[in-house]
Amino acid sequence: MCRNIKTLFNFDPPVNEEEIRAASLQFVRKITGFNKPSKANEAAFAAAINDIAGISGKLLHSLETTALPKNREEEAAKAKARAAMRFGD
């Protein structure tokens, strides 16, 4: 599950709210062990996702770096090549 959480800082174009929310969802799934919560836990699950997404967004938008932004396509190609090496094509 956690492999789906991607680095979101210092990309061109910058991270968007959808990407932050997706990472937050994966994080909450990982720490709770739930892929989908029961009805009894649904509100707490959704609230945690919203809280983590908000905090993550604030963090990502406040960070500074002197490094050049990474290209999303190039980074995706590198990740695909690493996966091919690790798991075989």
TIVO-148908 format. One record per residue: x, y, z of N, C-alpha, C, O in turn; residue number from 1. Coordinates in steps of 0.02 Angstrom, whole numbers, plus 50000, padded with zeros to 5 digits. Layout:
% TIVO-148908
<node n_east="X" n_north="Y" n_up="Z" ca_east="X" ca_north="Y" ca_up="Z" c_east="X" c_north="Y" c_up="Z" o_east="X" o_north="Y" o_up="Z" n="NUM"/>
...
END
This chain:
% TIVO-148908
<node n_east="50041" n_north="49940" n_up="50000" ca_east="50000" ca_north="50000" ca_up="50000" c_east="50043" c_north="50063" c_up="50000" o_east="50029" o_north="50109" o_up="49962" n="1"/>
<node n_east="50093" n_north="50066" n_up="50041" ca_east="50132" ca_north="50128" ca_up="50048" c_east="50173" c_north="50144" c_up="49986" o_east="50194" o_north="50201" o_up="49977" n="2"/>
<node n_east="50183" n_north="50095" n_up="49943" ca_east="50221" ca_north="50109" ca_up="49883" c_east="50185" c_north="50160" c_up="49839" o_east="50216" o_north="50190" o_up="49795" n="3"/>
<node n_east="50121" n_north="50169" n_up="49850" ca_east="50082" ca_north="50217" ca_up="49810" c_east="50091" c_north="50288" c_up="49833" o_east="50069" o_north="50335" o_up="49799" n="4"/>
<node n_east="50123" n_north="50299" n_up="49890" ca_east="50135" ca_north="50366" ca_up="49913" c_east="50198" c_north="50391" c_up="49878" o_east="50253" o_north="50363" o_up="49888" n="5"/>
<node n_east="50190" n_north="50442" n_up="49838" ca_east="50244" ca_north="50468" ca_up="49797" c_east="50271" c_north="50533" c_up="49827" o_east="50235" o_north="50568" o_up="49862" n="6"/>
<node n_east="50334" n_north="50548" n_up="49812" ca_east="50362" ca_north="50612" ca_up="49831" c_east="50324" c_north="50666" c_up="49792" o_east="50314" o_north="50659" o_up="49732" n="7"/>
<node n_east="50304" n_north="50718" n_up="49826" ca_east="50263" ca_north="50770" ca_up="49795" c_east="50298" c_north="50838" c_up="49791" o_east="50272" o_north="50884" o_up="49761" n="8"/>
<node n_east="50356" n_north="50844" n_up="49822" ca_east="50389" ca_north="50909" ca_up="49826" c_east="50437" c_north="50919" c_up="49768" o_east="50471" o_north="50873" o_up="49746" n="9"/>
<node n_east="50439" n_north="50980" n_up="49744" ca_east="50487" ca_north="51004" ca_up="49694" c_east="50478" c_north="50972" c_up="49625" o_east="50525" o_north="50946" o_up="49596" n="10"/>
<node n_east="50417" n_north="50974" n_up="49601" ca_east="50403" ca_north="50950" ca_up="49533" c_east="50377" c_north="51007" c_up="49491" o_east="50349" o_north="51056" o_up="49516" n="11"/>
<node n_east="50386" n_north="50999" n_up="49426" ca_east="50358" ca_north="51047" ca_up="49378" c_east="50312" c_north="51008" c_up="49332" o_east="50337" o_north="50965" o_up="49296" n="12"/>
<node n_east="50248" n_north="51020" n_up="49331" ca_east="50211" ca_north="51069" ca_up="49370" c_east="50205" c_north="51050" c_up="49443" o_east="50212" o_north="50991" o_up="49461" n="13"/>
<node n_east="50192" n_north="51099" n_up="49486" ca_east="50188" ca_north="51086" ca_up="49558" c_east="50131" c_north="51037" c_up="49574" o_east="50085" o_north="51026" o_up="49535" n="14"/>
<node n_east="50136" n_north="51010" n_up="49634" ca_east="50085" ca_north="50964" ca_up="49659" c_east="50016" c_north="50997" c_up="49658" o_east="50011" o_north="51057" o_up="49668" n="15"/>
<node n_east="49964" n_north="50957" n_up="49647" ca_east="49896" ca_north="50983" ca_up="49651" c_east="49859" c_north="50949" c_up="49709" o_east="49883" o_north="50901" o_up="49738" n="16"/>
<node n_east="49801" n_north="50975" n_up="49724" ca_east="49762" ca_north="50951" ca_up="49781" c_east="49742" c_north="50877" c_up="49773" o_east="49740" o_north="50840" o_up="49822" n="17"/>
<node n_east="49729" n_north="50856" n_up="49713" ca_east="49710" ca_north="50787" ca_up="49700" c_east="49767" c_north="50739" c_up="49718" o_east="49755" o_north="50686" o_up="49747" n="18"/>
<node n_east="49828" n_north="50757" n_up="49701" ca_east="49886" ca_north="50716" ca_up="49717" c_east="49898" c_north="50713" c_up="49792" o_east="49914" o_north="50660" o_up="49820" n="19"/>
<node n_east="49889" n_north="50769" n_up="49825" ca_east="49898" ca_north="50772" ca_up="49898" c_east="49845" c_north="50728" c_up="49932" o_east="49860" o_north="50691" o_up="49978" n="20"/>
<node n_east="49784" n_north="50733" n_up="49908" ca_east="49730" ca_north="50693" ca_up="49937" c_east="49741" c_north="50618" c_up="49926" o_east="49729" o_north="50578" o_up="49971" n="21"/>
<node n_east="49765" n_north="50599" n_up="49867" ca_east="49778" ca_north="50528" ca_up="49852" c_east="49833" c_north="50501" c_up="49899" o_east="49827" o_north="50445" o_up="49924" n="22"/>
<node n_east="49885" n_north="50540" n_up="49911" ca_east="49938" ca_north="50519" ca_up="49956" c_east="49912" c_north="50514" c_up="50028" o_east="49931" o_north="50469" o_up="50065" n="23"/>
<node n_east="49869" n_north="50560" n_up="50047" ca_east="49839" ca_north="50559" ca_up="50114" c_east="49795" c_north="50497" c_up="50123" o_east="49797" o_north="50466" o_up="50176" n="24"/>
<node n_east="49757" n_north="50480" n_up="50073" ca_east="49715" ca_north="50420" ca_up="50074" c_east="49759" c_north="50358" c_up="50084" o_east="49743" o_north="50315" o_up="50125" n="25"/>
<node n_east="49813" n_north="50353" n_up="50046" ca_east="49858" ca_north="50296" ca_up="50052" c_east="49889" c_north="50292" c_up="50122" o_east="49897" o_north="50238" o_up="50150" n="26"/>
<node n_east="49907" n_north="50349" n_up="50149" ca_east="49936" ca_north="50351" ca_up="50216" c_east="49886" c_north="50326" c_up="50268" o_east="49903" o_north="50285" o_up="50311" n="27"/>
<node n_east="49824" n_north="50350" n_up="50265" ca_east="49773" ca_north="50330" ca_up="50313" c_east="49758" c_north="50255" c_up="50305" o_east="49749" o_north="50220" o_up="50354" n="28"/>
<node n_east="49755" n_north="50232" n_up="50243" ca_east="49745" ca_north="50160" ca_up="50232" c_east="49800" c_north="50119" c_up="50264" o_east="49788" o_north="50068" o_up="50295" n="29"/>
<node n_east="49862" n_north="50143" n_up="50257" ca_east="49919" ca_north="50106" ca_up="50283" c_east="49917" c_north="50102" c_up="50359" o_east="49925" o_north="50049" o_up="50388" n="30"/>
<node n_east="49907" n_north="50159" n_up="50392" ca_east="49911" ca_north="50158" ca_up="50465" c_east="49850" c_north="50126" c_up="50498" o_east="49856" o_north="50102" o_up="50554" n="31"/>
<node n_east="49792" n_north="50125" n_up="50464" ca_east="49734" ca_north="50094" ca_up="50493" c_east="49728" c_north="50020" c_up="50474" o_east="49698" o_north="49981" o_up="50511" n="32"/>
<node n_east="49758" n_north="50002" n_up="50418" ca_east="49751" ca_north="49933" ca_up="50395" c_east="49686" c_north="49922" c_up="50357" o_east="49670" o_north="49866" o_up="50338" n="33"/>
<node n_east="49648" n_north="49976" n_up="50345" ca_east="49585" ca_north="49971" ca_up="50309" c_east="49594" c_north="49994" c_up="50238" o_east="49622" o_north="50047" o_up="50226" n="34"/>
<node n_east="49570" n_north="49955" n_up="50191" ca_east="49567" ca_north="49979" ca_up="50122" c_east="49504" c_north="50022" c_up="50115" o_east="49505" o_north="50075" o_up="50083" n="35"/>
<node n_east="49450" n_north="49999" n_up="50147" ca_east="49388" ca_north="50037" ca_up="50150" c_east="49361" c_north="50027" c_up="50221" o_east="49353" o_north="49970" o_up="50243" n="36"/>
<node n_east="49347" n_north="50081" n_up="50256" ca_east="49325" ca_north="50074" ca_up="50325" c_east="49252" c_north="50050" c_up="50329" o_east="49214" o_north="50056" o_up="50281" n="37"/>
<node n_east="49234" n_north="50023" n_up="50387" ca_east="49165" ca_north="50005" ca_up="50400" c_east="49124" c_north="50069" c_up="50406" o_east="49152" o_north="50124" o_up="50413" n="38"/>
<node n_east="49059" n_north="50062" n_up="50404" ca_east="49014" ca_north="50120" ca_up="50413" c_east="49028" c_north="50156" c_up="50479" o_east="49026" o_north="50217" o_up="50482" n="39"/>
<node n_east="49043" n_north="50117" n_up="50531" ca_east="49056" ca_north="50146" ca_up="50597" c_east="49119" c_north="50189" c_up="50597" o_east="49124" o_north="50237" o_up="50635" n="40"/>
<node n_east="49168" n_north="50173" n_up="50555" ca_east="49231" ca_north="50209" ca_up="50554" c_east="49238" c_north="50257" c_up="50495" o_east="49289" o_north="50291" o_up="50488" n="41"/>
<node n_east="49187" n_north="50261" n_up="50453" ca_east="49191" ca_north="50301" ca_up="50392" c_east="49204" c_north="50375" c_up="50406" o_east="49245" o_north="50406" o_up="50372" n="42"/>
<node n_east="49170" n_north="50404" n_up="50454" ca_east="49178" ca_north="50476" ca_up="50469" c_east="49249" c_north="50491" c_up="50495" o_east="49279" o_north="50540" o_up="50474" n="43"/>
<node n_east="49274" n_north="50449" n_up="50539" ca_east="49341" ca_north="50459" ca_up="50566" c_east="49394" c_north="50451" c_up="50511" o_east="49442" o_north="50489" o_up="50508" n="44"/>
<node n_east="49383" n_north="50403" n_up="50467" ca_east="49429" ca_north="50390" ca_up="50411" c_east="49431" c_north="50452" c_up="50365" o_east="49484" o_north="50475" o_up="50346" n="45"/>
<node n_east="49372" n_north="50477" n_up="50347" ca_east="49368" ca_north="50536" ca_up="50302" c_east="49398" c_north="50598" c_up="50335" o_east="49432" o_north="50637" o_up="50303" n="46"/>
<node n_east="49385" n_north="50606" n_up="50400" ca_east="49412" ca_north="50665" ca_up="50436" c_east="49488" c_north="50662" c_up="50438" o_east="49522" o_north="50713" o_up="50431" n="47"/>
<node n_east="49515" n_north="50602" n_up="50448" ca_east="49588" ca_north="50595" ca_up="50449" c_east="49618" c_north="50612" c_up="50381" o_east="49670" o_north="50645" o_up="50378" n="48"/>
<node n_east="49587" n_north="50589" n_up="50328" ca_east="49611" ca_north="50604" ca_up="50261" c_east="49611" c_north="50679" c_up="50250" o_east="49660" o_north="50707" o_up="50224" n="49"/>
<node n_east="49557" n_north="50712" n_up="50268" ca_east="49552" ca_north="50785" ca_up="50260" c_east="49605" c_north="50822" c_up="50301" o_east="49637" o_north="50868" o_up="50276" n="50"/>
<node n_east="49615" n_north="50801" n_up="50363" ca_east="49664" ca_north="50833" ca_up="50406" c_east="49735" c_north="50824" c_up="50378" o_east="49774" o_north="50872" o_up="50374" n="51"/>
<node n_east="49752" n_north="50763" n_up="50359" ca_east="49819" ca_north="50749" ca_up="50333" c_east="49830" c_north="50785" c_up="50267" o_east="49885" o_north="50811" o_up="50255" n="52"/>
<node n_east="49780" n_north="50787" n_up="50224" ca_east="49786" ca_north="50823" ca_up="50161" c_east="49799" c_north="50897" c_up="50173" o_east="49841" o_north="50928" o_up="50140" n="53"/>
<node n_east="49763" n_north="50927" n_up="50220" ca_east="49772" ca_north="50997" ca_up="50236" c_east="49842" c_north="51013" c_up="50262" o_east="49874" o_north="51060" o_up="50240" n="54"/>
<node n_east="49864" n_north="50973" n_up="50309" ca_east="49931" ca_north="50982" ca_up="50337" c_east="49985" c_north="50970" c_up="50285" o_east="50033" o_north="51008" o_up="50281" n="55"/>
<node n_east="49976" n_north="50919" n_up="50244" ca_east="50025" ca_north="50904" ca_up="50192" c_east="50029" c_north="50960" c_up="50141" o_east="50083" o_north="50978" o_up="50118" n="56"/>
<node n_east="49971" n_north="50987" n_up="50122" ca_east="49970" ca_north="51043" ca_up="50075" c_east="50007" c_north="51103" c_up="50102" o_east="50046" o_north="51134" o_up="50066" n="57"/>
<node n_east="49995" n_north="51119" n_up="50166" ca_east="50030" ca_north="51175" ca_up="50197" c_east="50105" c_north="51164" c_up="50197" o_east="50145" o_north="51209" o_up="50182" n="58"/>
<node n_east="50125" n_north="51103" n_up="50215" ca_east="50196" ca_north="51086" ca_up="50216" c_east="50227" c_north="51094" c_up="50147" o_east="50278" o_north="51128" o_up="50139" n="59"/>
<node n_east="50197" n_north="51062" n_up="50097" ca_east="50226" ca_north="51063" ca_up="50029" c_east="50230" c_north="51133" c_up="50000" o_east="50277" o_north="51149" o_up="49964" n="60"/>
<node n_east="50180" n_north="51175" n_up="50015" ca_east="50180" ca_north="51243" ca_up="49988" c_east="50227" c_north="51290" c_up="50026" o_east="50243" o_north="51344" o_up="50002" n="61"/>
<node n_east="50248" n_north="51270" n_up="50086" ca_east="50293" ca_north="51313" ca_up="50125" c_east="50367" c_north="51293" c_up="50118" o_east="50410" o_north="51332" o_up="50137" n="62"/>
<node n_east="50381" n_north="51235" n_up="50091" ca_east="50451" ca_north="51213" ca_up="50083" c_east="50486" c_north="51254" c_up="50029" o_east="50456" o_north="51276" o_up="49981" n="63"/>
<node n_east="50551" n_north="51262" n_up="50038" ca_east="50592" ca_north="51299" ca_up="49990" c_east="50651" c_north="51255" c_up="49971" o_east="50675" o_north="51214" o_up="50011" n="64"/>
<node n_east="50675" n_north="51264" n_up="49910" ca_east="50734" ca_north="51228" ca_up="49887" c_east="50769" c_north="51269" c_up="49833" o_east="50739" o_north="51310" o_up="49799" n="65"/>
<node n_east="50834" n_north="51257" n_up="49826" ca_east="50871" ca_north="51289" ca_up="49772" c_east="50881" c_north="51240" c_up="49714" o_east="50906" o_north="51259" o_up="49661" n="66"/>
<node n_east="50860" n_north="51178" n_up="49724" ca_east="50866" ca_north="51127" ca_up="49671" c_east="50815" c_north="51141" c_up="49615" o_east="50761" o_north="51168" o_up="49627" n="67"/>
<node n_east="50834" n_north="51123" n_up="49555" ca_east="50788" ca_north="51130" ca_up="49499" c_east="50730" c_north="51081" c_up="49507" o_east="50739" o_north="51026" o_up="49532" n="68"/>
<node n_east="50670" n_north="51101" n_up="49486" ca_east="50612" ca_north="51056" ca_up="49491" c_east="50623" c_north="50994" c_up="49448" o_east="50653" o_north="50996" o_up="49394" n="69"/>
<node n_east="50598" n_north="50937" n_up="49474" ca_east="50603" ca_north="50874" ca_up="49438" c_east="50547" c_north="50870" c_up="49386" o_east="50493" o_north="50897" o_up="49395" n="70"/>
<node n_east="50562" n_north="50836" n_up="49332" ca_east="50513" ca_north="50825" ca_up="49279" c_east="50473" c_north="50762" c_up="49295" o_east="50502" o_north="50709" o_up="49306" n="71"/>
<node n_east="50407" n_north="50767" n_up="49296" ca_east="50365" ca_north="50710" ca_up="49314" c_east="50374" c_north="50650" c_up="49268" o_east="50378" o_north="50593" o_up="49291" n="72"/>
<node n_east="50378" n_north="50663" n_up="49203" ca_east="50384" ca_north="50608" ca_up="49155" c_east="50450" c_north="50572" c_up="49163" o_east="50453" o_north="50510" o_up="49160" n="73"/>
<node n_east="50504" n_north="50610" n_up="49173" ca_east="50570" ca_north="50579" ca_up="49183" c_east="50571" c_north="50537" c_up="49246" o_east="50598" o_north="50482" o_up="49246" n="74"/>
<node n_east="50543" n_north="50563" n_up="49300" ca_east="50542" ca_north="50526" ca_up="49363" c_east="50499" c_north="50463" c_up="49357" o_east="50517" o_north="50411" o_up="49385" n="75"/>
<node n_east="50443" n_north="50467" n_up="49321" ca_east="50401" ca_north="50408" ca_up="49310" c_east="50438" c_north="50355" c_up="49270" o_east="50433" o_north="50296" o_up="49284" n="76"/>
<node n_east="50476" n_north="50377" n_up="49220" ca_east="50515" ca_north="50330" ca_up="49179" c_east="50569" c_north="50296" c_up="49221" o_east="50581" o_north="50236" o_up="49213" n="77"/>
<node n_east="50601" n_north="50334" n_up="49265" ca_east="50652" ca_north="50305" ca_up="49309" c_east="50620" c_north="50253" c_up="49356" o_east="50649" o_north="50199" o_up="49366" n="78"/>
<node n_east="50562" n_north="50269" n_up="49383" ca_east="50528" ca_north="50223" ca_up="49428" c_east="50507" c_north="50159" c_up="49391" o_east="50512" o_north="50104" o_up="49418" n="79"/>
<node n_east="50485" n_north="50167" n_up="49330" ca_east="50465" ca_north="50109" ca_up="49290" c_east="50525" c_north="50065" c_up="49276" o_east="50520" o_north="50004" o_up="49278" n="80"/>
<node n_east="50582" n_north="50095" n_up="49261" ca_east="50643" ca_north="50057" ca_up="49247" c_east="50666" c_north="50021" c_up="49311" o_east="50688" o_north="49964" o_up="49307" n="81"/>
<node n_east="50661" n_north="50054" n_up="49370" ca_east="50681" ca_north="50021" ca_up="49432" c_east="50635" c_north="49961" c_up="49446" o_east="50659" o_north="49908" o_up="49468" n="82"/>
<node n_east="50571" n_north="49969" n_up="49433" ca_east="50523" ca_north="49915" ca_up="49444" c_east="50538" c_north="49857" c_up="49397" o_east="50533" o_north="49798" o_up="49416" n="83"/>
<node n_east="50554" n_north="49872" n_up="49335" ca_east="50571" ca_north="49819" ca_up="49287" c_east="50633" c_north="49781" c_up="49309" o_east="50635" o_north="49720" o_up="49303" n="84"/>
<node n_east="50682" n_north="49816" n_up="49335" ca_east="50743" ca_north="49783" ca_up="49359" c_east="50728" c_north="49741" c_up="49420" o_east="50755" o_north="49686" o_up="49428" n="85"/>
<node n_east="50685" n_north="49766" n_up="49463" ca_east="50670" ca_north="49731" ca_up="49525" c_east="50626" c_north="49670" c_up="49515" o_east="50639" o_north="49617" o_up="49542" n="86"/>
<node n_east="50573" n_north="49679" n_up="49476" ca_east="50523" ca_north="49627" ca_up="49468" c_east="50526" c_north="49591" c_up="49401" o_east="50490" o_north="49542" o_up="49390" n="87"/>
<node n_east="50569" n_north="49612" n_up="49358" ca_east="50572" ca_north="49584" ca_up="49291" c_east="50514" c_north="49611" c_up="49251" o_east="50460" o_north="49623" o_up="49278" n="88"/>
<node n_east="50524" n_north="49620" n_up="49189" ca_east="50474" ca_north="49651" ca_up="49145" c_east="50409" c_north="49615" c_up="49150" o_east="50361" o_north="49634" o_up="49117" n="89"/>
END
